[in-house]
């Protein structure tokens, strides 16, 4: 559960995530991860106006079937480099949704392990100074 979003808004996040990350090769689809558990860690720092706008958009998208959400995401991708009426708003929506989804997805330990990302901190020079 989330302190910011209701269950239908969380389902909309999962639909958007599955539209963007359907799962390929050995990578899980967005909804197969448990990355929505980290949703509040991201939303806690979102400005109130942006959070309100996101909640409105998610409430609308919660009513759409997955195929319609996929079509919307394709439209946002197509509009990204085009001069279309309302293009600025479409680009903002695209950037915001993609940022949220990919931040959540790559916070899942299984995904990080599958990517092969490992952080090591070199400390030998600190030990030599002692």
MINUGU-483296 format. One line per 4 residues: their letters; for each residue z, x, y of C-alpha. Coordinates in Angstrom, 1 decimal, m for minus. Each point is the difference from the previous one (the first is absolute). Layout:
# MINUGU-483296
a = Z X Y  ...
***
This chain:
# MINUGU-483296
xxxx = 0.0 0.0 0.0  m0.5 1.0 3.6  2.2 m0.6 3.0  m3.2 m0.4 2.1
xxxx = m2.5 m1.9 m2.1  0.3 m3.1 m2.1  m1.4 m0.1 m3.7  m3.4 m1.4 1.0
xxxx = m0.5 2.7 2.6  0.9 2.6 m2.6  m2.5 m1.6 m2.4  m2.6 0.4 2.8
xxxx = 0.9 3.7 0.3  m0.7 0.3 m3.8  m3.3 m1.8 0.4  m1.1 2.3 2.8
xxxx = 1.2 3.0 m2.1  m2.0 m1.1 m3.0  m3.1 m0.6 2.1  0.3 3.6 1.4
xxxx = 1.4 1.7 m3.1  m1.3 m1.9 m3.1  1.0 2.8 m2.4  m2.5 2.4 m1.3
xxxx = 0.0 2.7 m2.7  3.7 0.9 m0.6  1.2 m1.4 3.3  1.9 m3.3 0.0
xxxx = m1.1 m3.0 2.1  2.3 m0.6 3.0  1.8 m3.0 m1.5  0.8 2.0 m3.2
xxxx = 2.1 2.4 2.0  3.4 m0.9 1.3  m0.8 1.4 3.4  0.7 m3.3 1.8
xxxx = 3.6 0.8 m0.5  m0.4 2.6 2.8  m1.4 m2.6 2.4  3.1 m0.2 2.2
xxxx = 0.1 3.8 0.4  m3.3 m0.4 1.8  0.6 m3.3 1.8  3.4 1.1 1.3
xxxx = m1.8 2.2 2.5  m2.8 m2.3 1.0  0.1 m1.4 3.6  1.1 m3.6 0.1
xxxx = m3.3 m1.3 1.4  m2.0 1.9 m2.7  2.3 m1.4 m2.7  m0.4 m3.5 1.3
xxxx = m3.8 0.4 0.0  0.1 1.4 m3.5  2.1 m2.9 m1.3  m2.4 m2.5 1.6
xxxx = m3.0 1.7 m1.6  1.7 0.3 m3.4  1.0 m3.7 0.1  m3.6 m0.9 0.5
xxxx = m1.3 2.4 m2.7  2.6 m1.3 m2.5  m2.1 m3.2 m0.1  m3.2 1.9 m0.9
xxxx = m1.0 0.8 m3.6  m0.4 3.6 m0.9  m3.8 m0.2 0.2  0.2 m1.2 3.6
xxxx = 2.4 2.8 0.9  m2.4 2.5 m1.6  m2.8 m1.5 2.1  2.1 0.3 3.2
xxxx = 0.8 3.6 m0.8  m3.7 0.8 m0.5  m0.8 m1.7 3.3  2.6 2.1 1.8
xxxx = m1.6 3.1 m1.5  m3.5 m1.1 1.1  1.2 m0.8 3.5  1.8 3.4 0.3
xxxx = m3.0 1.8 1.4  m1.9 m2.9 1.5  m0.1 m1.4 3.5  0.9 m3.6 m0.8
xxxx = 1.8 m2.6 2.1  3.7 0.4 m0.7  m0.7 3.4 m1.6  3.0 1.6 1.6
xxxx = 2.4 m2.5 m1.5  m1.7 0.3 m3.4  0.4 3.8 0.1  3.7 m0.4 0.9
xxxx = 0.5 m2.4 m2.9  m1.8 2.4 m2.4  2.0 3.0 1.1  3.3 m1.8 m0.1
xxxx = m0.5 m1.5 m3.5  m1.5 3.1 m1.5  2.8 2.1 1.5  2.7 m2.3 m1.5
xxxx = m1.6 m0.3 m3.4  m0.8 3.7 m0.5  3.5 1.0 1.3  1.6 m2.2 m2.6
xxxx = m2.3 1.0 m2.8  0.4 3.8 0.5  3.7 m0.4 0.2  0.1 m1.1 m3.7
xxxx = 1.1 3.0 m2.2  m2.5 m0.8 m2.7  m2.9 0.1 2.5  1.3 3.3 1.5
xxxx = 0.3 1.5 m3.5  m3.5 m1.2 m0.9  m1.5 1.6 3.1  1.8 3.2 m0.9
xxxx = 1.7 0.4 3.4  3.0 2.3 m0.2  2.0 1.3 2.9  1.5 3.5 m0.4
xxxx = 1.9 1.7 2.7  m0.3 3.8 0.2  3.5 1.4 0.5  m0.3 3.6 m1.3
xxxx = m0.2 1.4 3.6  3.3 m1.7 0.8  1.7 1.5 m3.0  m1.3 3.4 1.0
xx = 1.6 m0.2 3.4  3.5 m0.3 m1.4
***
